[in-house]
Amino acid sequence: EATLDLAERRRIRSAIRELQRQELELDGEALASKRFRPEHGSHRQDDKENWPQSQHLEEEQQAALATLSQQLETITSVEELTKLLQAAGEYEERKVIRAAIRKLRAEEIEGEAL
């Protein structure tokens, strides 16, 4: 309820702050406790339920990365690989392309050294 008494407003705000402080302390103690893991079990259950689907997606991604890696072996231009890198959307794709660029540059350096 709204009140016009400033002293009463201060007491209310003070009481609210004290309750919030106590709640934060309790949350901190609960987080510090090794027994506190309420969501851990539910995530594990979700993982079990989604495992076949996620396993299938991971296998598809690995196959796609293997195909990409084979395609990158045929490319001998750093500029072309750089264009592919800029167009790549997935982190894993970019990682494979960067590795191919590093490999090409290392081969170029070895060729110049010989």
Order of alpha helices (4+ residues) and beta strands (2+ residues): alpha-alpha-alpha-alpha
